[in-house]
Amino acid sequence: MKKIDKRLTPLLGVLGLFACLIFARYAQLAFSPARSMASDEALEGERGSIVDRNGHALAMDVPKYDISVWRPATNVGIFEKEIPQLASIMGVPADQLLAKYRDGNQNYFYAAKRLGSESAERVKAGIKAGRYKGVQVDEISGRLYPEGKLASHLVGFTGEGNAGLDGIEVKYDDKLSPKPRKAGDGTGRLLDSEAKKPQGDKVILTVDANLQFSIEEIMDQAIKANGAESAFAVVMDVRTGEILAYVGEPGFDLNDYGSYSSEMRKDPLSLFSYEPGSVFKIFSMSSILDIGAIDENTIFDCDGAYRRTLPNGEKIVIKDLGVYGKQNLSGILAHSSNAGVGYASDRISEADLFARLSSFGFGMKTGVGLSGESPGLLRDPEKWSARSKPTIAIGQEVLVTPLQMITAAAAIANGGLLLKPTAVARIETADGEIVFKHETQVVRRVVSEETAKTMMKALETVASLQGTGWRAKVADVRMAVKTGTAQMIDPQSRAYSDKDYIASTLGIFPADAPKVALYVALVKPRGASYLGGQIAAPVLKEVAEAVLSIIDLNRGKTPTVVHNGDVSLPLVRRANIGLTMPDLAGYSKRELLPLLERSDLKVIIEGEGYVRSQKPLPGESVNDGSTIYFRLK
């Protein structure tokens, strides 16, 4: 008997310890805040909404319905006859539903998921009338995107279980997902789902839905007008890093995302990397200027090409579109001279140029990317060839994303500070508590304030009549502009394509007190031109006008009061030609600009100053396709 007691002692000890652990766990559950049930139920609660900066809903939860079938409860002969009608109500192919029903591997299967209330009610009515035996309708939370394709690449979408799959929906999935609610008495206690339904946080974006809509329409029309494959545009507040518009066209309907290919759903602003072309000269010339290798008055001979002979006798030649003569910083940028930029790059070391461009954020992620974000490509100097430095300086041999370009441009606009960009203004719980609020975050200083001002001044010349970006200029707003045309790499040959280009333009305004940076591009245009200054610049002008209609900004057309109460209004003439040729003698080049925008006339302007002669002569008839000559002095 004693032997038996000795054997039982260890067992009884283990059982006693186990009992103590169970009691301790029971006490923990009994005296802790009631949260376990709420945590479990949170998965079945309401997902948080996504709204624009003004509270306009872009994504929200609404009741959705899953339709399931329990095969043993059906009558085979009757149900198979009902399948065509049931499938039509649910919007699914009848043959697929019949195949599922006849598949004997599962007695329970889903006939349709996440149906809208209208279809679900029709199924319910059929069940109530005695049809569809074995069919069950279950209410779940589902996602609705009230504006369809608006900001589709930014907002993203959810999938099975209402979990985020792309865009904001996946990046902030943990915030948007349902979670237990706090008590309303201010104690901070968590309540079960019967007290307050679990609900996710609300994400407030920085974009303006009205502006987003306007720019999406502009970019859609630009694609059609230029036969482009796609287009994108991004607008940023240069003082805060907030993204005001995030446009990739063509977009896709978020309520039916499964009908679009993964390629169409890919976010072009954070995932598409490409050689930027001449727009990149803003950052290479800023780097060279800031290091002290040149100043705004340094002259280079832009005689048609950059030429350099290596010690081994190899010749490097990078051609220009024209011969521009001796030019300083402003002239080089206005004409977008490859030669001028190439010769300027000879004054900076490879290591210094690499370091400066890296400082602007090239070759690394901005942090705002939503679906993996590409870092682009800026190779280490050890991997550069003898021609890499001047080539990179003009925007080749480097890959960028639109987000990198707009973020770097904002640094030039705001006085030299690289800001961390954001598409989210704040995040609030369902009970109104702010859990995140964007505050301007300076990443680093990339150039001095003096350099930034010098570059802004030089970029204003690009928007003048002597520059490539004059078509981007909004008449009554001071603008800094840079255009770009980049050859794309042919994926088959890995060489530059002779037909695929990216035409782009970057703008900043007001140039004297910058607030907004814009960047637009057309991908693979197939129209009359592929040059950024000819087809992207006019698009940027339209985008700028859309922005100016939203933000509060004093414009140059405002009348000014001068002298003793006398009101002086600027006299604005805009040349116009109807069925007969008017007398335009004395008109300035600026006043003739509207004529250059007409597609039904070919307008040729020679010289500078004011109109001294014209053809056709005043009073002569003008037809579609007529050529109009003006000689200015």
C-alpha positions as CSV (number, residue, x, y, z in Angstrom):
1,M,0.0,0.0,0.0
2,K,2.9,2.4,0.8
3,K,4.4,1.5,-2.6
4,I,1.2,2.6,-4.3
5,D,1.1,5.8,-2.4
6,K,4.7,6.6,-3.4
7,R,3.7,6.0,-7.1
8,L,0.6,8.3,-6.8
9,T,2.4,11.2,-5.2
10,P,4.1,12.5,-8.4
11,L,0.9,12.1,-10.4
12,L,-1.2,13.9,-7.8
13,G,1.4,16.7,-7.8
14,V,1.1,17.1,-11.6
15,L,-2.7,17.1,-11.4
16,G,-2.6,19.7,-8.6
17,L,-0.3,22.0,-10.7
18,F,-2.6,21.6,-13.7
19,A,-5.6,22.5,-11.5
20,C,-3.8,25.6,-10.3
21,L,-3.1,26.7,-13.9
22,I,-6.7,26.3,-14.9
23,F,-7.8,28.3,-11.8
24,A,-5.3,31.1,-12.6
25,R,-6.5,31.3,-16.2
26,Y,-10.1,31.4,-15.1
27,A,-9.3,34.2,-12.7
28,Q,-7.5,36.1,-15.4
29,L,-10.5,35.9,-17.7
30,A,-13.0,36.7,-15.0
31,F,-11.3,39.9,-13.8
32,S,-9.9,41.2,-17.1
33,P,-11.9,43.6,-19.4
34,A,-14.4,41.8,-21.5
35,R,-12.5,41.6,-24.7
36,S,-12.1,38.1,-25.9
37,M,-15.6,37.9,-27.3
38,A,-15.2,41.3,-28.9
39,S,-11.9,40.3,-30.4
40,D,-13.4,37.2,-32.0
41,E,-16.4,39.1,-33.2
42,A,-14.3,41.9,-34.7
43,L,-13.6,39.7,-37.7
44,E,-17.3,39.9,-38.6
45,G,-17.7,43.6,-37.9
46,E,-17.6,46.6,-40.3
47,R,-14.5,47.6,-42.2
48,G,-13.5,51.2,-41.9
49,S,-14.2,53.7,-44.7
50,I,-11.8,55.5,-47.0
51,V,-12.6,59.1,-47.7
52,D,-11.0,62.1,-49.5
53,R,-9.6,65.1,-47.7
54,N,-13.1,66.6,-47.6
55,G,-14.9,63.5,-46.2
56,H,-16.2,62.3,-49.6
57,A,-16.6,58.5,-49.4
58,L,-14.4,56.5,-51.7
59,A,-14.7,53.1,-50.0
60,M,-17.3,51.9,-47.5
61,D,-18.9,48.7,-46.1
62,V,-22.4,47.8,-47.2
63,P,-24.4,44.5,-46.7
64,K,-23.4,41.8,-49.1
65,Y,-24.7,38.3,-49.4
66,D,-23.3,34.8,-49.9
67,I,-25.6,32.3,-51.6
68,S,-24.9,28.7,-50.7
69,V,-26.4,25.3,-51.6
70,W,-26.9,22.2,-49.3
71,R,-27.2,19.5,-51.9
72,P,-29.0,16.8,-49.7
73,A,-31.9,19.3,-49.2
74,T,-32.5,19.7,-52.9
75,N,-34.6,17.7,-55.4
76,V,-32.3,17.0,-58.3
77,G,-34.9,17.0,-61.0
78,I,-36.5,20.3,-59.8
79,F,-33.3,22.1,-58.8
80,E,-31.6,21.5,-62.2
81,K,-34.6,23.1,-63.9
82,E,-34.4,26.1,-61.5
83,I,-30.7,26.6,-62.1
84,P,-30.9,28.9,-65.3
85,Q,-33.3,31.3,-63.5
86,L,-31.3,31.2,-60.2
87,A,-28.0,31.8,-62.1
88,S,-29.5,34.7,-64.0
89,I,-30.6,36.4,-60.8
90,M,-27.1,36.0,-59.3
91,G,-25.3,37.0,-62.5
92,V,-23.3,33.8,-62.8
93,P,-23.0,31.4,-65.8
94,A,-25.7,28.7,-65.6
95,D,-23.4,26.0,-66.9
96,Q,-20.9,26.7,-64.1
97,L,-23.6,26.5,-61.4
98,L,-24.8,23.2,-62.9
99,A,-21.3,21.8,-62.9
100,K,-20.9,22.7,-59.2
101,Y,-24.2,21.1,-58.4
102,R,-23.4,17.9,-60.3
103,D,-19.9,17.6,-58.7
104,G,-20.5,15.0,-56.0
105,N,-17.3,15.8,-54.0
106,Q,-19.0,18.3,-51.8
107,N,-22.6,18.4,-50.5
108,Y,-22.2,22.1,-49.5
109,F,-20.9,24.8,-52.0
110,Y,-21.2,28.5,-52.7
111,A,-23.3,29.4,-55.7
112,A,-22.3,33.1,-55.5
113,K,-20.4,35.4,-53.1
114,R,-20.7,39.0,-52.2
115,L,-24.0,39.7,-54.1
116,G,-25.7,43.0,-53.8
117,S,-29.0,43.4,-51.9
118,E,-31.2,43.6,-55.0
119,S,-30.1,40.1,-56.3
120,A,-30.2,38.7,-52.8
121,E,-33.8,39.9,-52.2
122,R,-34.9,38.2,-55.4
123,V,-33.3,34.9,-54.3
124,K,-35.0,35.3,-50.9
125,A,-38.4,36.0,-52.5
126,G,-38.0,32.8,-54.6
127,I,-37.2,30.7,-51.4
128,K,-40.2,32.2,-49.7
129,A,-42.4,31.3,-52.7
130,G,-41.3,27.6,-52.3
131,R,-38.5,27.6,-55.0
132,Y,-34.8,26.9,-54.7
133,K,-35.0,24.4,-51.9
134,G,-31.6,23.8,-50.3
135,V,-30.4,27.4,-51.1
136,Q,-29.4,29.7,-48.2
137,V,-28.8,33.4,-48.2
138,D,-26.3,34.7,-45.6
139,E,-25.6,38.4,-45.0
140,I,-21.9,39.5,-44.7
141,S,-20.0,42.8,-44.8
142,G,-18.9,43.7,-48.3
143,R,-17.1,46.6,-50.0
144,L,-18.7,49.3,-52.1
145,Y,-16.7,52.0,-54.0
146,P,-19.3,54.7,-54.6
147,E,-17.1,56.5,-57.2
148,G,-16.2,53.4,-59.2
149,K,-12.9,54.0,-60.9
150,L,-12.0,57.3,-59.1
151,A,-8.5,57.1,-57.7
152,S,-8.6,53.3,-58.3
153,H,-4.8,52.8,-58.2
154,L,-4.6,54.7,-54.9
155,V,-7.7,53.3,-53.1
156,G,-7.2,49.7,-54.1
157,F,-9.7,46.9,-53.3
158,T,-10.6,44.0,-51.0
159,G,-11.0,40.3,-51.7
160,E,-12.1,37.2,-49.9
161,G,-13.2,37.9,-46.4
162,N,-13.2,41.6,-47.1
163,A,-9.4,41.8,-46.6
164,G,-7.3,44.3,-48.4
165,L,-5.6,43.2,-51.6
166,D,-4.2,46.4,-53.2
167,G,-3.7,50.1,-52.6
168,I,-4.7,51.8,-49.4
169,E,-6.9,48.8,-48.7
170,V,-4.0,46.5,-48.2
171,K,-1.4,49.0,-46.9
172,Y,-3.7,50.0,-44.1
173,D,-5.5,46.7,-43.7
174,D,-4.7,46.5,-40.0
175,K,-6.3,49.9,-39.4
176,L,-9.3,49.4,-41.7
177,S,-10.1,45.9,-40.4
178,P,-12.9,45.6,-37.8
179,K,-11.8,45.9,-34.1
180,P,-13.5,46.1,-30.7
181,R,-15.1,49.4,-29.9
182,K,-14.4,51.5,-26.8
183,A,-17.1,52.1,-24.1
184,G,-19.1,55.3,-24.4
185,D,-18.7,56.2,-20.7
186,G,-15.1,57.3,-21.1
187,T,-13.6,54.5,-19.0
188,G,-11.8,53.0,-21.9
189,R,-13.2,49.5,-21.2
190,L,-13.8,47.2,-24.2
191,L,-17.4,46.0,-24.7
192,D,-18.7,42.9,-26.4
193,S,-20.2,43.0,-29.9
194,E,-23.7,43.4,-28.6
195,A,-22.9,46.8,-27.0
196,K,-21.1,48.2,-30.1
197,K,-20.5,46.5,-33.4
198,P,-16.8,46.1,-34.1
199,Q,-15.7,48.6,-36.7
200,G,-12.4,49.5,-38.4
201,D,-10.7,52.9,-38.4
202,K,-11.5,55.6,-41.0
203,V,-8.6,56.5,-43.4
204,I,-8.8,60.2,-44.6
205,L,-6.7,60.7,-47.7
206,T,-4.9,63.8,-48.8
207,V,-6.4,63.8,-52.3
208,D,-9.3,66.0,-53.3
209,A,-12.0,63.9,-55.1
210,N,-13.2,66.8,-57.2
211,L,-9.6,67.6,-58.4
212,Q,-9.0,63.9,-58.9
213,F,-12.1,63.6,-61.1
214,S,-11.1,66.6,-63.2
215,I,-7.6,65.4,-63.8
216,E,-8.7,61.9,-64.7
217,E,-10.9,63.3,-67.3
218,I,-8.1,65.5,-68.7
219,M,-5.7,62.5,-68.9
220,D,-8.3,60.3,-70.5
221,Q,-8.9,62.9,-73.2
222,A,-5.1,63.3,-73.6
223,I,-4.8,59.5,-74.2
224,K,-7.4,59.7,-76.9
225,A,-6.1,62.9,-78.5
226,N,-2.5,61.5,-78.8
227,G,-3.2,57.8,-79.4
228,A,-1.2,57.0,-76.2
229,E,-1.2,53.7,-74.4
230,S,-1.5,55.2,-71.0
231,A,-0.9,58.4,-69.0
232,F,-0.3,59.5,-65.4
233,A,-0.4,62.7,-63.4
234,V,0.5,63.5,-59.8
235,V,-0.1,66.8,-57.9
236,M,1.7,67.6,-54.6
237,D,1.6,70.4,-52.1
238,V,5.3,71.2,-51.9
239,R,5.1,72.7,-48.4
240,T,3.7,69.5,-46.8
241,G,4.4,66.6,-49.1
242,E,0.7,65.9,-49.3
243,I,-0.5,64.3,-52.6
244,L,-3.5,66.2,-53.9
245,A,-4.2,64.0,-57.0
246,Y,-3.0,60.5,-57.9
247,V,-4.0,59.7,-61.4
248,G,-3.2,56.7,-63.6
249,E,-5.2,56.3,-66.8
250,P,-6.8,54.1,-67.9
251,G,-8.2,53.3,-64.4
252,F,-10.5,50.4,-63.5
253,D,-13.8,50.0,-61.7
254,L,-13.1,49.0,-58.1
255,N,-16.5,47.3,-57.8
256,D,-15.6,44.9,-60.6
257,Y,-11.8,44.7,-60.3
258,G,-11.8,41.0,-61.3
259,S,-12.8,41.9,-64.8
260,Y,-9.4,43.7,-65.4
261,S,-6.0,42.2,-65.9
262,S,-3.3,42.5,-63.3
263,E,-1.4,44.7,-65.7
264,M,-4.2,47.2,-65.9
265,R,-4.6,47.2,-62.1
266,K,-0.8,47.9,-61.5
267,D,-0.2,51.3,-59.9
268,P,1.8,53.3,-62.5
269,L,2.8,56.0,-60.0
270,S,4.7,53.7,-57.6
271,L,5.5,50.6,-59.7
272,F,6.3,52.0,-63.2
273,S,10.0,52.8,-63.5
274,Y,11.4,54.4,-66.7
275,E,14.1,56.7,-68.0
276,P,12.8,60.2,-67.4
277,G,14.6,62.1,-70.2
278,S,15.2,65.8,-70.1
279,V,13.0,66.6,-67.0
280,F,15.8,64.9,-65.0
281,K,18.1,67.8,-66.0
282,I,16.4,69.8,-63.1
283,F,18.1,67.5,-60.6
284,S,21.5,67.0,-62.3
285,M,21.9,70.8,-62.9
286,S,20.8,71.5,-59.4
287,S,23.4,69.1,-58.1
288,I,26.2,70.6,-60.2
289,L,25.1,74.1,-59.3
290,D,24.9,73.4,-55.6
291,I,28.3,71.8,-55.4
292,G,29.8,75.0,-56.8
293,A,31.0,73.6,-60.1
294,I,29.0,76.2,-62.0
295,D,27.0,79.3,-61.3
296,E,24.0,80.7,-63.1
297,N,26.2,82.8,-65.4
298,T,28.6,80.0,-66.5
299,I,28.6,79.8,-70.3
300,F,28.8,76.6,-72.3
301,D,28.9,76.2,-76.1
302,C,25.8,74.4,-77.2
303,D,26.9,73.8,-80.8
304,G,24.6,70.9,-81.5
305,A,26.2,68.0,-79.6
306,Y,28.3,67.1,-76.5
307,R,31.6,65.8,-77.6
308,R,34.5,64.2,-75.7
309,T,37.4,62.0,-76.8
310,L,38.7,59.5,-74.3
311,P,42.4,58.7,-73.7
312,N,42.0,55.5,-75.8
313,G,40.7,57.5,-78.7
314,E,37.0,56.6,-78.3
315,K,34.7,59.4,-79.1
316,I,31.6,60.2,-77.1
317,V,28.9,62.2,-78.9
318,I,25.5,63.1,-77.5
319,K,23.4,65.1,-80.0
320,D,21.1,68.0,-79.5
321,L,17.9,68.8,-81.4
322,G,19.4,72.1,-82.5
323,V,22.3,74.4,-82.4
324,Y,21.8,77.0,-79.6
325,G,25.2,78.7,-79.4
326,K,26.6,79.9,-76.1
327,Q,24.2,79.5,-73.2
328,N,24.1,79.9,-69.4
329,L,22.0,77.9,-67.0
330,S,18.7,79.5,-68.0
331,G,19.4,79.1,-71.7
332,I,20.5,75.5,-71.3
333,L,17.3,74.6,-69.5
334,A,15.1,76.7,-71.8
335,H,16.4,74.9,-74.9
336,S,16.9,71.6,-73.0
337,S,20.4,71.4,-74.4
338,N,22.1,68.0,-74.0
339,A,25.4,69.6,-74.9
340,G,25.1,72.2,-72.1
341,V,24.2,69.7,-69.5
342,G,26.8,67.2,-70.7
343,Y,29.6,69.8,-70.5
344,A,28.4,70.9,-67.1
345,S,28.6,67.3,-65.9
346,D,32.3,67.2,-66.8
347,R,32.8,69.6,-63.8
348,I,31.5,67.2,-61.2
349,S,32.9,63.8,-60.2
350,E,31.0,60.6,-60.7
351,A,30.9,60.0,-56.9
352,D,29.6,63.5,-56.2
353,L,26.9,63.3,-58.9
354,F,25.8,59.9,-57.6
355,A,25.7,61.2,-54.0
356,R,23.7,64.3,-55.0
357,L,21.1,62.4,-57.1
358,S,20.8,59.8,-54.3
359,S,20.1,62.6,-51.9
360,F,17.1,63.6,-54.0
361,G,15.7,60.1,-53.4
362,F,16.5,58.4,-56.7
363,G,17.4,54.8,-56.4
364,M,15.3,54.3,-53.3
365,K,11.6,54.1,-52.3
366,T,9.7,57.2,-51.3
367,G,7.8,55.4,-48.6
368,V,4.4,56.3,-49.9
369,G,4.2,53.4,-52.4
370,L,1.1,51.2,-51.9
371,S,1.8,47.9,-53.6
372,G,5.4,47.2,-53.3
373,E,6.8,50.5,-54.7
374,S,9.7,50.3,-57.1
375,P,13.0,52.0,-56.0
376,G,13.9,52.8,-59.6
377,L,17.5,52.4,-60.5
378,L,20.6,54.6,-60.0
379,R,23.6,52.3,-60.4
380,D,26.8,52.7,-58.2
381,P,29.5,54.7,-59.9
382,E,31.7,51.6,-60.0
383,K,29.3,50.3,-62.7
384,W,29.3,53.4,-64.8
385,S,30.9,53.5,-68.2
386,A,32.9,56.4,-69.6
387,R,29.7,58.0,-71.0
388,S,27.4,57.3,-68.0
389,K,27.9,60.6,-66.3
390,P,26.7,62.9,-69.1
391,T,24.1,60.4,-70.1
392,I,22.6,60.1,-66.6
393,A,22.7,63.9,-66.3
394,I,20.4,64.2,-69.3
395,G,18.0,61.6,-67.9
396,Q,19.2,58.3,-69.4
397,E,20.8,55.2,-67.8
398,V,18.6,56.0,-64.7
399,L,15.1,54.7,-63.9
400,V,12.7,56.7,-61.9
401,T,9.0,56.5,-60.7
402,P,6.5,59.4,-60.9
403,L,6.5,59.5,-57.1
404,Q,10.2,60.0,-57.0
405,M,10.0,62.8,-59.6
406,I,7.3,64.8,-57.9
407,T,9.0,64.4,-54.5
408,A,12.3,65.6,-55.8
409,A,10.6,68.5,-57.6
410,A,8.9,69.6,-54.4
411,A,12.4,69.8,-52.8
412,I,13.5,72.4,-55.5
413,A,10.2,74.3,-55.0
414,N,10.2,74.6,-51.2
415,G,13.8,75.8,-50.9
416,G,15.8,72.6,-50.9
417,L,14.1,70.3,-48.4
418,L,13.2,66.7,-49.3
419,L,9.9,65.9,-47.6
420,K,8.5,62.5,-47.0
421,P,5.4,62.3,-49.3
422,T,2.0,61.1,-48.0
423,A,-1.3,60.1,-49.4
424,V,-2.9,59.8,-45.9
425,A,-3.9,62.9,-43.9
426,R,-5.1,61.2,-40.8
427,I,-6.7,58.0,-39.4
428,E,-9.6,58.0,-36.9
429,T,-11.2,55.3,-34.9
430,A,-15.0,54.6,-35.2
431,D,-15.3,56.5,-31.9
432,G,-13.6,59.6,-33.3
433,E,-10.2,59.2,-31.7
434,I,-7.3,60.4,-34.0
435,V,-4.7,57.6,-34.1
436,F,-2.6,59.2,-36.8
437,K,-2.2,62.7,-38.2
438,H,0.2,63.7,-40.9
439,E,2.8,66.2,-39.9
440,T,5.3,67.5,-42.4
441,Q,8.5,65.4,-42.2
442,V,11.8,66.7,-43.5
443,V,13.9,63.8,-44.7
444,R,17.0,65.9,-45.4
445,R,18.3,69.1,-47.1
446,V,19.3,68.3,-50.7
447,V,20.4,71.7,-52.0
448,S,20.8,75.1,-50.4
449,E,18.0,77.6,-50.4
450,E,20.0,79.9,-52.8
451,T,20.5,77.0,-55.3
452,A,16.7,76.2,-55.2
453,K,15.9,79.9,-55.9
454,T,18.4,80.0,-58.7
455,M,16.9,76.9,-60.3
456,M,13.3,78.2,-59.9
457,K,14.4,81.4,-61.7
458,A,16.0,79.4,-64.5
459,L,13.0,77.1,-64.9
460,E,10.8,80.2,-65.4
461,T,12.6,80.7,-68.7
462,V,11.5,77.3,-69.9
463,A,7.9,78.5,-69.6
464,S,8.7,81.6,-71.6
465,L,8.4,81.9,-75.4
466,Q,12.1,81.0,-75.9
467,G,11.7,77.8,-73.9
468,T,10.4,74.3,-74.7
469,G,7.6,74.5,-72.1
470,W,5.7,77.6,-73.2
471,R,2.7,75.6,-74.0
472,A,2.4,74.6,-70.3
473,K,2.2,78.3,-69.2
474,V,-0.9,79.5,-67.5
475,A,-1.0,83.1,-68.7
476,D,-1.6,84.9,-65.4
477,V,0.5,82.7,-63.1
478,R,4.3,82.6,-62.7
479,M,5.4,79.0,-63.5
480,A,8.6,77.0,-63.5
481,V,8.5,74.3,-66.1
482,K,10.6,71.5,-67.6
483,T,9.7,69.3,-70.5
484,G,11.1,65.8,-71.3
485,T,11.0,63.3,-74.1
486,A,12.5,59.8,-73.4
487,Q,13.0,56.8,-75.6
488,M,11.7,53.6,-74.1
489,I,13.7,50.4,-74.0
490,D,12.3,47.7,-76.4
491,P,11.8,44.6,-74.1
492,Q,12.7,42.3,-77.0
493,S,15.9,43.8,-78.3
494,R,16.9,45.6,-75.1
495,A,17.8,48.6,-77.2
496,Y,16.1,52.0,-77.5
497,S,12.9,51.8,-79.4
498,D,12.4,53.9,-82.5
499,K,8.7,54.3,-81.9
500,D,8.0,54.1,-78.1
501,Y,8.5,57.3,-76.1
502,I,7.4,58.9,-72.9
503,A,6.4,62.6,-73.3
504,S,6.4,64.4,-69.9
505,T,6.3,67.9,-68.4
506,L,6.8,69.0,-64.8
507,G,5.5,72.3,-63.5
508,I,5.7,74.3,-60.3
509,F,3.6,77.4,-59.3
510,P,3.5,80.2,-58.3
511,A,7.2,80.4,-59.2
512,D,7.8,83.3,-56.8
513,A,6.1,81.5,-53.8
514,P,5.7,77.8,-54.7
515,K,2.7,75.9,-53.4
516,V,2.1,73.1,-55.9
517,A,4.1,70.8,-58.1
518,L,2.6,68.9,-61.0
519,Y,4.0,66.1,-63.2
520,V,2.2,64.6,-66.2
521,A,3.3,62.1,-68.8
522,L,1.9,60.3,-71.9
523,V,3.2,56.8,-72.5
524,K,3.8,55.6,-76.1
525,P,1.9,58.3,-77.9
526,R,1.0,57.6,-81.6
527,G,-0.2,61.0,-82.7
528,A,1.3,63.8,-84.7
529,S,4.1,64.2,-82.1
530,Y,5.9,62.4,-79.3
531,L,7.7,65.4,-77.9
532,G,7.0,66.4,-74.3
533,G,7.0,70.1,-75.1
534,Q,4.4,69.7,-77.8
535,I,1.9,67.1,-76.3
536,A,2.6,66.9,-72.6
537,A,3.0,70.6,-71.9
538,P,-0.5,71.5,-73.0
539,V,-1.9,68.7,-70.8
540,L,0.0,70.1,-67.8
541,K,-1.6,73.5,-68.5
542,E,-5.0,72.0,-68.3
543,V,-4.1,70.2,-65.1
544,A,-2.7,73.4,-63.6
545,E,-6.0,75.2,-64.5
546,A,-7.9,72.4,-62.7
547,V,-5.7,72.8,-59.6
548,L,-6.1,76.6,-59.7
549,S,-9.9,76.1,-59.7
550,I,-9.6,74.3,-56.4
551,I,-6.9,76.0,-54.4
552,D,-7.0,79.7,-53.2
553,L,-4.4,81.6,-55.2
554,N,-4.1,85.2,-56.3
555,R,-3.8,85.3,-60.1
556,G,-2.3,88.0,-62.3
557,K,-5.6,89.0,-63.9
558,T,-6.7,90.7,-60.6
559,P,-7.2,94.5,-61.3
560,T,-4.7,96.7,-59.4
561,V,-5.4,100.2,-58.0
562,V,-2.8,102.8,-58.9
563,H,-2.3,106.6,-58.2
564,N,-5.2,108.6,-56.8
565,G,-8.0,106.1,-56.9
566,D,-7.6,105.4,-60.6
567,V,-8.2,101.7,-61.5
568,S,-5.8,100.3,-64.1
569,L,-6.9,97.0,-65.7
570,P,-4.3,95.1,-67.8
571,L,-5.3,95.1,-71.4
572,V,-5.4,91.5,-72.6
573,R,-5.7,90.9,-76.4
574,R,-6.0,87.4,-77.8
575,A,-5.6,87.0,-81.6
576,N,-8.5,85.3,-83.2
577,I,-9.1,84.3,-86.9
578,G,-12.5,83.5,-88.3
579,L,-13.6,82.9,-91.9
580,T,-11.7,86.0,-93.0
581,M,-8.2,87.2,-92.0
582,P,-8.3,90.1,-89.5
583,D,-5.6,92.9,-89.4
584,L,-3.3,91.7,-86.7
585,A,-0.6,94.3,-87.2
586,G,1.0,95.4,-83.9
587,Y,0.1,92.2,-82.1
588,S,2.8,90.8,-79.8
589,K,4.0,87.3,-80.0
590,R,2.3,86.5,-76.7
591,E,-1.0,87.8,-78.1
592,L,-0.6,85.4,-81.1
593,L,-0.2,82.3,-78.9
594,P,-3.8,81.2,-79.0
595,L,-3.5,80.7,-82.7
596,L,-0.8,78.1,-82.2
597,E,-3.2,76.0,-80.2
598,R,-5.6,75.6,-83.2
599,S,-5.5,72.3,-85.0
600,D,-7.3,73.6,-88.1
601,L,-4.6,76.1,-89.0
602,K,-0.9,76.0,-89.5
603,V,0.6,79.1,-88.0
604,I,4.2,80.2,-88.6
605,I,5.8,83.0,-86.7
606,E,9.1,84.5,-87.7
607,G,11.1,87.0,-85.7
608,E,10.5,88.7,-82.3
609,G,8.6,91.7,-81.3
610,Y,5.3,92.8,-83.0
611,V,3.5,91.9,-86.2
612,R,4.8,93.9,-89.2
613,S,3.4,91.8,-92.0
614,Q,1.0,88.9,-92.4
615,K,-0.3,86.5,-95.0
616,P,-3.2,86.1,-95.9
617,L,-3.8,89.8,-96.0
618,P,-6.6,91.4,-93.9
619,G,-10.0,90.6,-95.4
620,E,-8.9,87.5,-97.4
621,S,-10.7,84.2,-96.7
622,V,-9.3,81.6,-94.4
623,N,-10.2,77.9,-94.8
624,D,-9.5,74.7,-92.7
625,G,-5.8,73.8,-93.2
626,S,-4.8,77.3,-94.3
627,T,-1.2,78.3,-93.5
628,I,-0.8,81.7,-91.7
629,Y,2.5,83.6,-91.8
630,F,3.5,86.4,-89.4
631,R,6.7,88.3,-89.6
632,L,7.6,90.1,-86.4
633,K,10.0,93.0,-85.7
